[in-house]
Amino acid sequence: MTLNKELIDILVCPKCKSELELLPGETGLKCDACNVIYPVKDEIPIMLVDEAVPADQWENK
């Protein structure tokens, strides 16, 4: 099952409100402005600022 395209289109970074990019494999949503990735767990985007992982530390968690 894949993430709902309509949901992905309306999600924005909770910190800066920039658009998010869905990573290959649907493992996370990347904010280029903040340079962080919000993980996707069990097909649910975890959109909490405290859960964001710096992009340079992301290893497809």
QUILIN-V914275 format. One record per backbone hydrogen bond with DSSP energy under -0.5 kcal/mol. NH is the residue of the N-H (numbers start at 1). CO is the residue of the C=O. Records with the same first field share a line. If there is no record, write none. Layout:
# QUILIN-V914275
NH = CO / CO
This chain:
# QUILIN-V914275
8 = 4
9 = 5
10 = 6 / 7
11 = 7
13 = 18
17 = 13
20 = 11
21 = 30
23 = 28
26 = 23
27 = 24
29 = 38
30 = 21
31 = 36
32 = 30
35 = 31
36 = 31
37 = 53
38 = 29
39 = 37
40 = 27
41 = 39 / 44
44 = 41
46 = 39
47 = 45
48 = 46
51 = 48
52 = 48 / 49
53 = 37
55 = 35
57 = 54
58 = 55
